[in-house]
């Protein structure tokens, strides 16, 4: 599955414990990553500074559902 345009659920719903540039202590669940652009793309996607946990996440129907709202619900549920 290709990453859905204008989604960004994986950059908002889950917590990230790894250090992120500008978010040295990671990010809490439900908080938008500071590198998520207004069009819901990762500003550091091709950077070596991108956390491994982000690079390893693969868009899959089980996690992303069929809509952005569904992705937010699934990822939020998994985070809890």
Secondary structure, 3 states (H helix, E strand, C coil): CCCCCCCCHHHCCCCECCCECCECCCECCCCCCCCECCCCCECCCCCCCCCHHHHHCCCCHHHHCCCHHHHHHHHHHHHC
